[in-house]
C-alpha cells in the first residue's frame, strides 16, 4: 500500500472531503439563514410593538380614566344607597360587567388602524348618562 493510499483510508479521499465540507457549508448557510429570518421577525415585532404602544397608550389611558370614574362613582353611590335602591345596585353590577377593562380594551373595540370604533363611545356615554342620572337623583356633585 502506498503512502497516499494509506492516508486516503485514514483521512478519506479528496472527493469525500469536498462532500463533507459542502454539507457543512450548506448546514451553516441554512442555520444562518434561519437565524437571520428569526432576527428579522423579532426585530420587526419589537419596532411595531413599540410604535403600537406609543400610539395606543394615550387612548387606553383616557378610556381607563373614564371607565374608572364611572365605576368609582357608581360604587360610591351603591355603597351609600344600594341597599334601598335596587335599580342602582343592578346598574352598578351591570356597569362592572360591561365596562370590565378586558372588555373595554380588546381588539373588537378598535378598527384595523387601532382607532376606537364609534359604538364604543356609545357604551361609555351610556354609562356616563346613567351615572349622571344617579348623581342628580342623590344630589352628588360631579367635578
C-alpha positions in Angstrom: 0.0 0.0 0.0 1.4 3.4 -1.0 1.6 6.3 1.4 -1.2 8.2 -0.5 -3.5 5.2 -0.3 -2.8 4.8 3.4 -3.7 8.5 4.1 -6.8 8.2 1.8 -8.0 5.4 4.1 -7.3 7.4 7.2 -8.5 10.8 6.1 -10.8 9.9 3.3 -10.4 10.8 -0.3 -10.4 14.4 -1.6 -13.9 13.9 -3.1 -15.2 12.7 0.2 -13.6 15.7 2.0 -15.3 18.0 -0.5 -18.7 16.4 0.1 -18.3 16.8 3.8 -17.2 20.4 3.5 -20.1 21.2 1.2 -22.5 19.6 3.6 -21.1 21.5 6.5 -21.2 24.8 4.5 -24.8 24.0 3.5 -25.7 23.3 7.1 -24.1 26.5 8.3 -25.8 28.5 5.5 -29.1 27.0 6.5 -28.6 27.8 10.2 -27.5 31.4 9.4 -30.4 31.9 7.1 -32.9 30.7 9.7 -31.2 32.8 12.4 -31.3 35.9 10.1 -35.0 35.3 9.4 -35.8 34.9 13.1 -33.8 38.0 14.0 -35.7 40.0 11.3 -39.1 38.8 12.6 -38.2 39.6 16.2 -36.8 43.0 15.4 -39.8 43.9 13.3 -42.2 42.8 16.1 -40.3 44.9 18.6 -40.4 48.0 16.4 -44.1 47.6 15.6 -44.9 46.7 19.2 -43.3 49.9 20.5 -45.0 52.0 17.8 -48.4 50.5 18.6 -47.8 51.1 22.3 -46.8 54.7 21.7 -49.9 55.4 19.5 -52.4 53.4 21.7 -51.3 54.3 25.2 -52.9 57.7 25.4 -56.2 56.3 24.1 -56.1 53.4 26.6 -55.2 55.7 29.4 -58.1 58.1 28.6 -60.5 55.1 28.4 -59.2 53.7 31.7 -59.7 57.0 33.4 -63.2 57.5 32.1 -64.3 54.0 33.0 -62.6 54.3 36.4 -64.6 57.5 37.1 -67.9 55.8 36.1 -67.3 52.7 38.2 -66.0 54.7 41.1 -69.0 57.0 41.2 -71.4 54.1 40.9 -69.6 52.2 43.5 -69.8 55.1 45.9 -73.5 55.6 45.2 -74.1 51.9 45.6 -72.4 51.8 48.9 -74.5 54.7 50.2 -77.9 53.9 48.6 -77.7 50.5 47.0 -79.4 48.6 49.8 -82.6 50.7 49.4 -82.3 51.3 45.6 -82.4 48.0 43.8 -82.1 49.7 40.4 -78.9 51.4 41.4 -77.5 48.2 42.8 -78.3 46.4 39.5 -76.8 49.3 37.4 -73.6 49.1 39.4 -73.4 45.4 38.9 -74.1 45.7 35.1 -71.6 48.5 34.7 -68.8 46.5 36.3 -69.6 43.7 33.8 -69.9 45.8 30.7 -67.0 48.1 31.4 -64.6 45.5 32.6 -61.2 46.6 31.3 -60.6 43.3 29.4 -63.9 44.0 27.5 -63.1 47.7 27.0 -59.6 47.4 25.7 -59.9 44.4 23.4 -59.3 44.0 19.7 -63.1 44.4 19.0 -63.0 48.0 20.4 -60.6 49.1 17.6 -60.6 49.2 13.8 -57.7 47.9 11.7 -55.8 51.2 12.3 -56.3 50.8 16.1 -58.7 53.8 16.3 -61.6 53.4 18.6 -64.8 52.2 17.0 -67.6 54.8 17.3 -70.0 52.5 19.0 -67.6 52.1 21.9 -68.0 55.7 22.7 -71.7 54.9 22.8 -71.1 52.4 25.6 -69.1 54.8 27.7 -71.6 57.6 27.0 -74.4 55.3 28.1 -72.8 54.7 31.4 -71.9 58.4 31.8 -75.5 59.3 31.4 -76.7 56.6 33.8 -74.1 57.7 36.4 -75.1 61.3 35.9 -78.8 60.4 36.5 -78.0 58.7 39.8 -75.7 61.6 40.9 -78.5 64.1 40.2 -81.1 61.9 42.0 -78.9 61.8 45.1 -77.6 65.4 44.8 -74.0 64.2 44.3 -71.9 66.9 42.5 -69.7 65.6 39.7 -66.5 67.6 39.3 
